[in-house]
Amino acid sequence: IDMRDPAQVIHTYLRAIYARDFIDAYRFISFEDRKVRDLNHYVRQRGAFSGFTLTVGRKLSESVEISMTKKEERENRARVEVGYRVPDPGKIAPLVLNWDFFRLNALTDVERSEILTALEKRKNDGAIEMREGKENFELIKEGDEWRVFLNWTAGVTIPLALDLSQVPDLDVRLSKNQVWVQPGRFF
């Protein structure tokens, strides 16, 4: 992969995300974001595939397609809108034991080979049903390489409100009307 090409970075990142290969996806995330969340926390939080389930995810991710629809680049940052096509996991589910992690990982080598062969045949025949959408990405240039910027330092703002309509005689006020938290953290 050419990390100097934003389209290749996004395409490879999306393939890794689709395959739930979060260890691979992490290498495309900006160093600024990595300061906030280390690899182990990121992988645990996302629920990565492993074993044969990961192999199936990677096989299907070979069919992921993207097209850049818009790109704005300034200094060391870029905003990119991509159109994507990915295999519909619901439509492929019957072939892959409804994505049952335990059953997939317990298959014999022969059964695994049969599934991978069936997936390859569907791919070659153009018979994998796809899902389409659009996604916006922000990229940061680090040295001469582009990385996906998720802005994890910003956290998530959660608005707070009280509904006292059922208890009109109660006098309660919030000291703050919103709370900022990091995803995956308790508050």
Contacts in CASP RR format, 6 or more apart in sequence:
PFRMAT RR
TARGET T0000
AUTHOR 0000-0000-0000
METHOD contacts of the structure
MODEL  1
IDMRDPAQVIHTYLRAIYARDFIDAYRFISFEDRKVRDLNHYVRQRGAFS
GFTLTVGRKLSESVEISMTKKEERENRARVEVGYRVPDPGKIAPLVLNWD
FFRLNALTDVERSEILTALEKRKNDGAIEMREGKENFELIKEGDEWRVFL
NWTAGVTIPLALDLSQVPDLDVRLSKNQVWVQPGRFF
1 8 0 8 1.000
1 9 0 8 1.000
1 12 0 8 1.000
2 8 0 8 1.000
3 9 0 8 1.000
3 144 0 8 1.000
3 145 0 8 1.000
3 146 0 8 1.000
3 147 0 8 1.000
4 144 0 8 1.000
4 145 0 8 1.000
4 146 0 8 1.000
5 146 0 8 1.000
6 68 0 8 1.000
6 71 0 8 1.000
6 78 0 8 1.000
6 80 0 8 1.000
6 139 0 8 1.000
6 146 0 8 1.000
7 66 0 8 1.000
7 68 0 8 1.000
7 80 0 8 1.000
7 82 0 8 1.000
9 28 0 8 1.000
9 139 0 8 1.000
9 145 0 8 1.000
9 146 0 8 1.000
9 147 0 8 1.000
9 148 0 8 1.000
10 66 0 8 1.000
10 68 0 8 1.000
10 80 0 8 1.000
10 82 0 8 1.000
10 137 0 8 1.000
10 139 0 8 1.000
10 148 0 8 1.000
11 64 0 8 1.000
11 66 0 8 1.000
12 28 0 8 1.000
13 25 0 8 1.000
13 28 0 8 1.000
13 29 0 8 1.000
13 148 0 8 1.000
14 64 0 8 1.000
14 66 0 8 1.000
14 82 0 8 1.000
14 84 0 8 1.000
14 86 0 8 1.000
14 135 0 8 1.000
15 58 0 8 1.000
15 61 0 8 1.000
15 62 0 8 1.000
15 64 0 8 1.000
16 22 0 8 1.000
16 24 0 8 1.000
16 25 0 8 1.000
16 28 0 8 1.000
16 61 0 8 1.000
17 25 0 8 1.000
18 57 0 8 1.000
18 60 0 8 1.000
18 61 0 8 1.000
18 64 0 8 1.000
18 86 0 8 1.000
18 87 0 8 1.000
19 49 0 8 1.000
19 54 0 8 1.000
19 57 0 8 1.000
19 58 0 8 1.000
19 60 0 8 1.000
19 61 0 8 1.000
20 46 0 8 1.000
20 47 0 8 1.000
20 48 0 8 1.000
20 49 0 8 1.000
20 53 0 8 1.000
20 54 0 8 1.000
20 57 0 8 1.000
21 48 0 8 1.000
21 49 0 8 1.000
21 54 0 8 1.000
21 57 0 8 1.000
21 58 0 8 1.000
21 61 0 8 1.000
22 42 0 8 1.000
22 43 0 8 1.000
22 46 0 8 1.000
22 47 0 8 1.000
22 48 0 8 1.000
23 39 0 8 1.000
23 43 0 8 1.000
23 48 0 8 1.000
26 34 0 8 1.000
26 39 0 8 1.000
26 42 0 8 1.000
26 43 0 8 1.000
28 147 0 8 1.000
28 148 0 8 1.000
29 42 0 8 1.000
29 147 0 8 1.000
29 148 0 8 1.000
29 150 0 8 1.000
30 140 0 8 1.000
30 142 0 8 1.000
30 147 0 8 1.000
30 148 0 8 1.000
30 149 0 8 1.000
30 150 0 8 1.000
31 142 0 8 1.000
31 147 0 8 1.000
32 140 0 8 1.000
32 149 0 8 1.000
32 153 0 8 1.000
33 149 0 8 1.000
33 150 0 8 1.000
33 151 0 8 1.000
33 152 0 8 1.000
33 153 0 8 1.000
35 153 0 8 1.000
36 152 0 8 1.000
36 153 0 8 1.000
36 182 0 8 1.000
37 45 0 8 1.000
37 152 0 8 1.000
37 182 0 8 1.000
45 183 0 8 1.000
45 184 0 8 1.000
48 54 0 8 1.000
49 56 0 8 1.000
49 57 0 8 1.000
49 101 0 8 1.000
50 105 0 8 1.000
51 105 0 8 1.000
52 104 0 8 1.000
52 105 0 8 1.000
52 107 0 8 1.000
52 112 0 8 1.000
53 99 0 8 1.000
53 101 0 8 1.000
53 104 0 8 1.000
53 105 0 8 1.000
55 112 0 8 1.000
55 116 0 8 1.000
56 96 0 8 1.000
56 104 0 8 1.000
56 115 0 8 1.000
56 116 0 8 1.000
56 119 0 8 1.000
59 116 0 8 1.000
59 119 0 8 1.000
59 120 0 8 1.000
60 87 0 8 1.000
60 89 0 8 1.000
60 92 0 8 1.000
60 119 0 8 1.000
60 128 0 8 1.000
62 123 0 8 1.000
63 85 0 8 1.000
63 86 0 8 1.000
63 87 0 8 1.000
63 123 0 8 1.000
63 128 0 8 1.000
63 130 0 8 1.000
64 84 0 8 1.000
64 85 0 8 1.000
64 86 0 8 1.000
64 87 0 8 1.000
65 84 0 8 1.000
65 85 0 8 1.000
65 86 0 8 1.000
65 130 0 8 1.000
66 82 0 8 1.000
66 83 0 8 1.000
66 84 0 8 1.000
66 85 0 8 1.000
67 82 0 8 1.000
67 83 0 8 1.000
67 84 0 8 1.000
68 80 0 8 1.000
68 81 0 8 1.000
68 82 0 8 1.000
68 83 0 8 1.000
69 81 0 8 1.000
69 82 0 8 1.000
69 83 0 8 1.000
69 134 0 8 1.000
70 79 0 8 1.000
70 80 0 8 1.000
70 81 0 8 1.000
71 78 0 8 1.000
71 79 0 8 1.000
71 80 0 8 1.000
71 81 0 8 1.000
72 78 0 8 1.000
72 79 0 8 1.000
72 80 0 8 1.000
75 141 0 8 1.000
76 140 0 8 1.000
76 141 0 8 1.000
76 142 0 8 1.000
77 138 0 8 1.000
77 139 0 8 1.000
77 140 0 8 1.000
77 141 0 8 1.000
77 149 0 8 1.000
78 138 0 8 1.000
78 139 0 8 1.000
78 141 0 8 1.000
78 146 0 8 1.000
79 136 0 8 1.000
79 137 0 8 1.000
79 138 0 8 1.000
79 139 0 8 1.000
80 136 0 8 1.000
80 137 0 8 1.000
80 138 0 8 1.000
80 139 0 8 1.000
81 134 0 8 1.000
81 135 0 8 1.000
81 136 0 8 1.000
81 137 0 8 1.000
82 134 0 8 1.000
82 135 0 8 1.000
82 136 0 8 1.000
82 137 0 8 1.000
83 132 0 8 1.000
83 133 0 8 1.000
83 134 0 8 1.000
83 135 0 8 1.000
84 132 0 8 1.000
84 133 0 8 1.000
84 134 0 8 1.000
84 135 0 8 1.000
85 130 0 8 1.000
85 131 0 8 1.000
85 132 0 8 1.000
85 133 0 8 1.000
86 130 0 8 1.000
86 131 0 8 1.000
87 128 0 8 1.000
87 129 0 8 1.000
87 130 0 8 1.000
87 131 0 8 1.000
88 128 0 8 1.000
88 129 0 8 1.000
88 130 0 8 1.000
88 131 0 8 1.000
89 99 0 8 1.000
91 128 0 8 1.000
91 129 0 8 1.000
92 119 0 8 1.000
92 128 0 8 1.000
92 129 0 8 1.000
93 99 0 8 1.000
95 115 0 8 1.000
95 118 0 8 1.000
95 119 0 8 1.000
95 122 0 8 1.000
96 104 0 8 1.000
96 115 0 8 1.000
97 103 0 8 1.000
97 104 0 8 1.000
107 115 0 8 1.000
119 128 0 8 1.000
121 127 0 8 1.000
122 128 0 8 1.000
137 148 0 8 1.000
138 148 0 8 1.000
138 149 0 8 1.000
138 150 0 8 1.000
138 151 0 8 1.000
139 146 0 8 1.000
139 147 0 8 1.000
139 148 0 8 1.000
139 149 0 8 1.000
140 146 0 8 1.000
140 147 0 8 1.000
140 149 0 8 1.000
141 147 0 8 1.000
152 182 0 8 1.000
152 183 0 8 1.000
155 180 0 8 1.000
155 181 0 8 1.000
155 182 0 8 1.000
155 183 0 8 1.000
156 180 0 8 1.000
156 181 0 8 1.000
156 182 0 8 1.000
156 183 0 8 1.000
157 178 0 8 1.000
157 179 0 8 1.000
157 180 0 8 1.000
158 178 0 8 1.000
158 179 0 8 1.000
158 180 0 8 1.000
158 181 0 8 1.000
158 187 0 8 1.000
159 177 0 8 1.000
159 178 0 8 1.000
160 174 0 8 1.000
160 176 0 8 1.000
160 177 0 8 1.000
160 178 0 8 1.000
160 179 0 8 1.000
161 174 0 8 1.000
161 177 0 8 1.000
162 172 0 8 1.000
162 173 0 8 1.000
162 174 0 8 1.000
164 170 0 8 1.000
164 172 0 8 1.000
179 187 0 8 1.000
181 187 0 8 1.000
END
